[in-house]
Amino acid sequence: MKYIGIDLGGTNVRAGVVNGSGEIVSQNSMPCNSGGTENEVLEQIFALVDGLDSPEVAGIGVGVPSVVDSENGIVYNAANIPSWKEVHLKEILEKRYGKKVAINNDANCFSLGVSRFGEAKGVGIVVCATLGTGVGSTLVIDGRIFNGHNTGAGEIGSIPYLEHDYEYYCSSRFFIDAGTTGKDAAAKGHGPVWNRFGAHVGDLVKMILFAFDPEMIVFGGSISKAFPLFEESMWRTVETFPYPATVKRLRIVPTTMESAGLIGAACLVMD
């Protein structure tokens, strides 16, 4: 069997056919018409799915940057797509394609992809966190996402921290406030900036340990690619956690998995 995974973002819409082994066998993408109407964005999704659909495709999974009623497949207030206030996406796609459809938050889809086919495969309790324009995170238990009541469980970026919240200090906002970008800071080797960033991520990890006590933390998102630049300062902060045995047993890794969010979206309909 094959499955279509869709990764909807305010910048791009990506879709791919994924096989049961988690391999993308074909894919396509287009810039998202984020300022368009609800139907105009839907038409973009239709165009991508139409180009990939076949009798072999058993279902369609979609990851969206928003709060989701995952049971009913309703998208609320999609980030950076103002017209998507309340979209009954599951119903719309099921009616058009006559296949199984599942919808979830994009961070949850990333986490599902990493847990099924990436670094966290076989790990009992893992927190997957994306560090990019924001901070998204998910608790995965035995390969299954813990959604919470409104798919909002594990949204640690919004927890108050210092003068703002963790997202402010552990995402691209931190670098903007420091007068640079993550990309420029990496290219120019701004060690002090990365050391401060790593200390904040270390505090984020300590909070994760208090809240969830996972076996592993997997970082994704654009900033995770610079993991070696902030890993040392992160661990220095993590080592101040009051329970040394917990720190000693913890694994923290950046994902090397490409298109984890798209693959994770397809995983939504594999069960």
Stockholm file with secondary structure:
# STOCKHOLM 1.0

chainA/1-271         MKYIGIDLGGTNVRAGVVNGSGEIVSQNSMPCNSGGTENEVLEQIFALVDGLDSPEVAGIGVGVPSVVDSENGIVYNAANIPSWKEVHLKEILEKRYGKKVAINNDANCFSLGVSRFGEAKGVGIVVCATLGTGVGSTLVIDGRIFNGHNTGAGEIGSIPYLEHDYEYYCSSRFFIDAGTTGKDAAAKGHGPVWNRFGAHVGDLVKMILFAFDPEMIVFGGSISKAFPLFEESMWRTVETFPYPATVKRLRIVPTTMESAGLIGAACLVMD
#=GR chainA/1-271 SS CEEEEEEECSSEEEEEEEETTSCEEEEEEEECCTTSCHHHHHHHHHHHHHHHCCTTEEEEEEEESSEEETTTTEEESCTTCTTCSEECHHHHHHHHHCSEEEEEEHHHHHHHHHHHHSTTTTCSEEEEEEESSSEEEEEEETTEECCCTTSCTTCGGGSEETTEEHHHHSSHHHHHHTTSCHHHHHHTTCHHHHHHHHHHHHHHHHHHHHHHCCSEEEEESGGGGGHHHHHHHHHHHHTTSSCHHHHHHCEEEECCCTTHHHHHHHHTTTC
#=GC SS_cons         CEEEEEEECSSEEEEEEEETTSCEEEEEEEECCTTSCHHHHHHHHHHHHHHHCCTTEEEEEEEESSEEETTTTEEESCTTCTTCSEECHHHHHHHHHCSEEEEEEHHHHHHHHHHHHSTTTTCSEEEEEEESSSEEEEEEETTEECCCTTSCTTCGGGSEETTEEHHHHSSHHHHHHTTSCHHHHHHTTCHHHHHHHHHHHHHHHHHHHHHHCCSEEEEESGGGGGHHHHHHHHHHHHTTSSCHHHHHHCEEEECCCTTHHHHHHHHTTTC
//
